[in-house]
Amino acid sequence: MTLKPEPTAPFHSVQYALRVLETVSKHGNGVTDTQISRETGLPTGHLTSLLLTLRREGYVEQVTDGAYVIGSSLLLLGSGPARRQALETRLQQMLAQLRDSVGAAVYISRYVDGEIRVTQYADGPLTPAVNEWVDFRSAAHASAVGKCLLSQLDHNGRRDHISRHKTPRLTSRTITNEKVLFSKLDSQPATVPMLDIQEYAVGTVCAAVPLTAGASAGCLALSLPIEDAHRLRSAADTLNRRAAPVLLSMAL
């Protein structure tokens, strides 16, 4: 596959990049720069800078033995299981960065088929995830995640959820009255993070912001131990500012 771009073609560098990507894609187990140069006819000197650019943009990755494999950005251009896996990997990386930025465990949750689902999260030794002592699906009335998702539903959607999941008192701060709960949800500004101050679990505070894409309800949330409650609002503000990039990554 020797490169033979037209001498006058203004975009010959794009042709080079495409041939390199084709070569890397063909070698599923990885291919060296020497082999890429041999198959494309591109001089090693030119190839080095091109591979650096492709690596920086995530179109190729270099594995431990120095060989090149296709990267997540290239997978995102495709479809099927490989693309879904690439999206999940990229999203997990973003969550890990956000966890380190806010100093708290972070979560992505969605309202799917009438149920609350935590689809991905990032925690760590210094940022432990909340202890799910009551199934999140049954605690929408008490958790920041649940209240944030319920706030995105219409009145009938909320009533349907509460009819299937009652509102038991989990702590002394839990709202158990449906009318009070719905009034709180209606008065919550969309741009202000939803808070949970020990409503779901004693010793834990949480915050959640909506991630709404079309008719799909979702949210980005964090949790902190009560001794770090003084950081909750500032962490929630950071979470709110970072929500747009996360939503964009989910929508790719």
Disulfide bonds with the S-S distance in Angstrom:
none
